[in-house]
Amino acid sequence: MKRLLLAILLSIALFISVGGEALADTFPSKPINLWVGWGAGSGTDISQRAIANIASKALKQPIVVTNVTGGGGTLVLGRLKAERPDGYTIANTSSATLGRIPHLQPVPYNAQDPLKDFIPIISYSYYLYGLAVKSDSPWKTF
């Protein structure tokens, strides 16, 4: 967690030093809405609030975090797609929401090419998944 926070801080510092002055005159001029597609208190929610806190200080504008849950993270993207693309409403998503879930259920955005509907602006973490069983179980391989 400390490494992740350090990486985030360094990324924000680099962004500010390289591009912050150019953006300071025009963007942002009002609060930014950050929609999180997972529940309050979840790991994603906690990390997004930490990033929003740091970024709001750097941008000198509040970042208002709102949880928009449902559909495995697809509901928030459906709502984001309907918003004006001005950078004042952004949302957190996952690779599963963009790549796996559209093959399992209908989604309210372009399932074949989500990049036609959304522009990624930051990647900050990766979840690693694994399968585990008790050592005395009959399964030893997958």
N, C-alpha and C positions, 0 to 999 in steps of 0.2 A: 504494500500500500504506500509506503514511504517513497519507493522508487517511482511508482505511478504519479504521485503528487509532484515529485521533483521533475519528472518528465513534462507534466502539464505546465508547471511554472516556467520551465525553460522554454517550452514551445510558445507560451504567451509572451514571455520576455522577448523572444526572437521576433515574433509577429509585431510587437509594439516598436521594437528598435528598427525594423526594416520597413514596415508599412503603416505604422500607427499615425505618424504625422500626416501622411497623405490622406488618410481616412478621417482624421480628427475634424477637418473643416466641414465635412458633409455628412458623415455617418459615424455614430448614430446621433440623432438629434432628439430622440424620445426613447422611452423604455422599450426593451426588447422582451417579447414573450417567448419563453422556452417551454415547449410542451414535452412532457415525459410520458411515454406510452406504457409505463409500468407503475405499479402501486406505490403509494407513499411509504417510505421506510424500506423499500427494496434496495438492493445493492446499486441498481441503475439510478434510482431516485437520489440516493445519498451522493453518489459520485457526480451526478449532474448538478446538484445543488452546490457542491464544493467548487466545481468548475465555474458555475454561474456567479458565485460569490467573488472569485478571483477575477473573472472577466469583467464583471460590472465595475470593479474598482479600476481596472485598466482602461475600460471604455468610458468611464465617468457617466454611466447611465445605469439605472436599475435593470436587472434581468429578472423578470417575474416568472417563476417556475410554477407550472400547473400540471397536475397529473391527468392525463386523458387515457384511461385504461380501456382495454377490451380488444378482442380479436387477436390476441397474441402480438399486440403492437401495431396491427394494421389499422385500427380505428383512428389513431392519431395521424397516420399518414393520409387517410382519406380526408380528414379535416384540414390537414396542411395543404393538400392539393387544391382545395377550394379557396384558400387564402390568396390575397394579393402578393405576388412575389417581390416584395420590397425589402426583405431581410429583417423585418421587425417581428416576424413570427417564424421561429425555427423549431425543429423537433428532433428528439433523439430517436434513433432507430437501431436495428441490428442487421447483420448479414442474413440471419434467418428470416426476418420480416421481409427483406427484399428478394432473397433468393430461394428459400425453401417453402415458406408458407404459401406463396402464390401457386405452387404446384399441388397443394393440399386442399385449398379452399378458395372461393372467390374473394378478391380483394378490390378495394375502391380506388385503385391506381393501376397504371400500366404494368400488368403482370409479366409481360414479355420483356420489357425494357424499362425498369423503374427510373433509370437515369433520364428518360424523356420527361418525367414529372418532377424530379428532384435533383438538386445539386449538392453533393457532399461537401462539407466545409471543414470537417475535422474528424480524425479517427483517433480515439484515445485509449482504447483497451480491446483486448481479445479475451473471450471466454474459452477455456480449454475444457473439453468434456471427456469423460472416461467411463468405462464400465468396471464395476468391482463386484466381487462375490466373496463370501466367507472362504477362508483357506481350506476348510474341510468339505466344501461343496463338490459335487460331481463335475462341475464345469471348470476346465483348466485353460481352454482357448475359446476364441469366438469364431 
